[in-house]
């Protein structure tokens, strides 16, 4: 897991657990993201709510599930977003869900 992936997952965990972080995310997403060591792609995915790209980057599915719910995405949309992420961005690159080049685990 890369260092920045750690910060993405830390942020998503805090969004799920801390109402103050959640309020800051809603009111000033960019300012909150500045406090974390993120790549440009991670920042863009978090700002836009791109669950599929976050999944491909290696973000844990449990954290993503709560993030998708925070964004108002129903379960089927969340699952579709992960599948679309793999289709659009390629196999999962890191973490628990990483895939081999042939798309298998």
C-alpha positions in Angstrom: 0.0 0.0 0.0 1.4 3.4 -0.9 1.7 6.1 1.7 -1.0 8.3 0.0 -3.4 5.3 -0.1 -3.1 5.2 3.6 -4.2 8.9 3.8 -7.2 8.2 1.5 -8.3 5.4 3.7 -7.6 7.4 6.9 -9.8 10.2 5.5 -12.6 7.8 4.6 -12.5 6.2 8.0 -12.7 9.6 9.7 -15.6 10.7 7.4 -17.4 7.6 8.7 -16.6 8.2 12.4 -16.2 11.9 13.0 -19.2 14.2 12.4 -16.9 17.3 12.4 -14.8 15.8 9.6 -18.0 15.0 7.7 -19.3 18.6 8.1 -15.9 19.9 6.9 -16.1 17.6 3.9 -19.5 18.9 3.0 -18.7 22.6 3.4 -15.1 22.8 2.3 -14.0 19.6 0.6 -10.9 21.0 -1.0 -9.6 22.6 2.3 -10.1 19.3 4.1 -8.3 17.3 1.4 -5.3 19.7 1.6 -4.6 18.3 5.1 -3.9 14.8 3.7 -0.9 13.7 1.6 -2.8 12.8 -1.6 -1.9 12.3 -5.2 -3.7 14.4 -7.8 -5.7 11.3 -8.9 -6.8 10.6 -5.3 -7.8 14.2 -4.7 -9.8 14.3 -7.9 -11.5 11.0 -7.2 -12.4 12.1 -3.6 -13.7 15.5 -4.8 -15.8 14.0 -7.5 -17.0 10.9 -5.6 -15.4 8.5 -8.1 -15.9 5.3 -6.1 -14.7 3.2 -9.1 -11.4 4.9 -9.4 -10.8 4.8 -5.6 -11.5 1.1 -5.7 -9.0 0.5 -8.5 -6.5 2.5 -6.5 -6.8 -0.1 -3.8 -9.1 1.6 -1.3 -10.7 -1.0 1.1 -14.3 -1.9 0.0 -15.6 -1.5 3.6 -14.5 2.1 3.7 -15.7 2.7 0.2 -19.1 1.3 1.0 -19.6 3.9 3.8 -18.2 6.6 1.5 -20.7 5.7 -1.2 -23.5 5.8 1.3 -22.3 9.2 2.5 -22.5 10.4 -1.1 -26.1 9.0 -1.3 -25.3 6.1 -3.7 -27.5 3.1 -3.3 -25.9 -0.4 -3.0 -26.4 -1.3 -6.6 -24.8 2.0 -7.8 -21.9 1.4 -5.5 -21.3 -2.1 -6.9 -21.7 -0.9 -10.5 -19.2 1.9 -9.8 -16.6 -0.6 -8.7 -17.1 -2.7 -11.8 -17.0 0.4 -14.0 -13.8 1.5 -12.3 -12.1 -1.8 -13.3 -13.5 -1.5 -16.8 -12.4 2.1 -17.2 -9.2 2.3 -15.2 -7.9 -1.3 -15.3 -7.3 -3.9 -12.6 -7.2 -3.0 -8.9 -3.6 -1.8 -8.4 -3.0 -2.3 -4.7 -4.4 -3.5 -1.4 -6.6 -6.4 -0.5 -8.5 -6.4 -3.8 -5.5 -6.2 -6.1 -5.9 -8.2 -9.3 -3.4 -10.0 -11.6 -2.9 -8.6 -15.1 -5.4 -11.2 -16.5 -8.1 -9.8 -14.2 -8.2 -12.7 -11.9 -7.4 -12.7 -8.2 
